[in-house]
Amino acid sequence: MLDTMFCLERFALAAGRHADLSVQDLALSREPAYVAVRNRFSLTLAETVTCSDEGAFITSWGYRLGHADDVESAAARLAYLLAALPTPKTA
C-alpha cells in the first residue's frame, strides 16, 4: 500500500523548489491529508492537492497533476497552472 503522507511530503518539497510557489499548509493529520500551495505574488492563485491511494496527485477541483512515481513533474504541472516559474539552476 502506498504511503500517501510520505507522497504529500515529497510533493510539498518539490513544490517549494519553484521560485514563485509557497507551500502554505501541509495538513497530514486531516482527512483527507493535503498540501495547500499558492503563487507567492497572488492571494488568489492557490490550490489544495491531495494524494489518492493509487498515488495520483489531485487538485481540489479534480485535475490530476501526476503520479507519486514522478513528484517533480506533478509539482511542475501545478507551478504551470499557478503561473509560477521554476527556480533557476545554479552552475
Secondary structure, DSSP 8 states (H G I E B T S, - for coil): ---HHHHHHHHHHHHHTBTTEEEEEEETTSSS-EEEEEETT-SS-EEEEEE-TTSEEEETTS-EEEEGGGHHHHHHHHHHHTT--B-----
